[in-house]
Amino acid sequence: MDAARPYLAAFSSRFLLMLQYRAAAIAGFATQCWWGGIKVMIYAAFFAAAPAAAATSPLSLPRSSPTPGSPRRSWP
């Protein structure tokens, strides 16, 4: 059992390091989703508050929130 102790220590330290990295990655993803949802709600509120202005706006609500994975485009 003494021969396996260094391997167990290396495995446990590597596991804890990767667990910390994954927790930070999940927290970053959750933060981006949270703020993205708030941004979409703000856009929806602006477009719902002034339908006449939204009709003449060069930016529509579907164009204001890109689908996940799509590249951001500049104006037409």
C-alpha positions as a Markdown table, in Angstrom:
| # | Residue | x | y | z |
|---|---|---|---|---|
| 1 | Met | 0.0 | 0.0 | 0.0 |
| 2 | Asp | 2.9 | 2.3 | 0.6 |
| 3 | Ala | 4.0 | 2.0 | -3.1 |
| 4 | Ala | 0.6 | 3.4 | -4.2 |
| 5 | Arg | 0.6 | 6.4 | -1.9 |
| 6 | Pro | 2.5 | 8.8 | -4.4 |
| 7 | Tyr | 0.2 | 7.8 | -7.2 |
| 8 | Leu | -2.9 | 8.4 | -5.1 |
| 9 | Ala | -1.6 | 11.8 | -4.0 |
| 10 | Ala | -0.9 | 12.8 | -7.6 |
| 11 | Phe | -4.3 | 11.6 | -8.7 |
| 12 | Ser | -6.2 | 13.4 | -6.0 |
| 13 | Ser | -4.3 | 16.6 | -6.5 |
| 14 | Arg | -5.0 | 16.5 | -10.3 |
| 15 | Phe | -8.6 | 15.6 | -9.6 |
| 16 | Leu | -9.0 | 18.6 | -7.3 |
| 17 | Leu | -7.3 | 20.9 | -9.8 |
| 18 | Met | -9.6 | 19.8 | -12.6 |
| 19 | Leu | -12.7 | 20.1 | -10.3 |
| 20 | Gln | -11.7 | 23.7 | -9.6 |
| 21 | Tyr | -11.4 | 24.4 | -13.3 |
| 22 | Arg | -14.7 | 22.8 | -14.2 |
| 23 | Ala | -16.5 | 24.7 | -11.4 |
| 24 | Ala | -15.1 | 28.0 | -12.7 |
| 25 | Ala | -16.1 | 27.1 | -16.2 |
| 26 | Ile | -19.7 | 26.3 | -15.2 |
| 27 | Ala | -19.9 | 29.5 | -13.1 |
| 28 | Gly | -18.7 | 31.5 | -16.1 |
| 29 | Phe | -21.3 | 29.8 | -18.4 |
| 30 | Ala | -24.0 | 30.5 | -15.8 |
| 31 | Thr | -23.0 | 34.2 | -15.6 |
| 32 | Gln | -23.0 | 34.6 | -19.3 |
| 33 | Cys | -26.5 | 33.0 | -19.5 |
| 34 | Trp | -27.8 | 35.2 | -16.7 |
| 35 | Trp | -26.6 | 38.5 | -18.3 |
| 36 | Gly | -27.6 | 37.4 | -21.7 |
| 37 | Gly | -31.2 | 36.8 | -20.4 |
| 38 | Ile | -31.2 | 40.2 | -18.8 |
| 39 | Lys | -30.1 | 41.8 | -22.1 |
| 40 | Val | -32.8 | 40.0 | -24.0 |
| 41 | Met | -35.4 | 41.1 | -21.5 |
| 42 | Ile | -34.3 | 44.7 | -21.8 |
| 43 | Tyr | -34.5 | 44.6 | -25.6 |
| 44 | Ala | -38.0 | 43.0 | -25.3 |
| 45 | Ala | -39.1 | 45.7 | -22.9 |
| 46 | Phe | -37.9 | 48.5 | -25.2 |
| 47 | Phe | -39.6 | 47.0 | -28.2 |
| 48 | Ala | -42.8 | 46.3 | -26.3 |
| 49 | Ala | -42.9 | 49.8 | -24.8 |
| 50 | Ala | -42.9 | 51.6 | -28.2 |
| 51 | Pro | -44.3 | 49.5 | -31.0 |
| 52 | Ala | -44.4 | 52.4 | -33.5 |
| 53 | Ala | -40.7 | 53.1 | -32.9 |
| 54 | Ala | -39.9 | 49.4 | -33.0 |
| 55 | Ala | -41.6 | 49.1 | -36.4 |
| 56 | Thr | -39.3 | 51.8 | -37.9 |
| 57 | Ser | -36.2 | 50.7 | -36.1 |
| 58 | Pro | -33.4 | 49.3 | -38.2 |
| 59 | Leu | -32.9 | 46.6 | -35.6 |
| 60 | Ser | -35.6 | 44.1 | -34.9 |
| 61 | Leu | -36.0 | 42.0 | -31.8 |
| 62 | Pro | -34.9 | 38.7 | -33.4 |
| 63 | Arg | -31.8 | 40.4 | -34.8 |
| 64 | Ser | -30.9 | 41.9 | -31.4 |
| 65 | Ser | -30.3 | 38.6 | -29.8 |
| 66 | Pro | -28.2 | 36.2 | -32.0 |
| 67 | Thr | -28.8 | 32.5 | -31.8 |
| 68 | Pro | -26.1 | 30.6 | -29.8 |
| 69 | Gly | -23.2 | 29.6 | -32.0 |
| 70 | Ser | -23.9 | 32.2 | -34.7 |
| 71 | Pro | -21.2 | 34.7 | -35.4 |
| 72 | Arg | -22.0 | 38.3 | -34.7 |
| 73 | Arg | -22.7 | 40.3 | -37.8 |
| 74 | Ser | -22.2 | 44.0 | -38.4 |
| 75 | Trp | -25.0 | 46.0 | -40.1 |
| 76 | Pro | -26.3 | 44.4 | -43.3 |
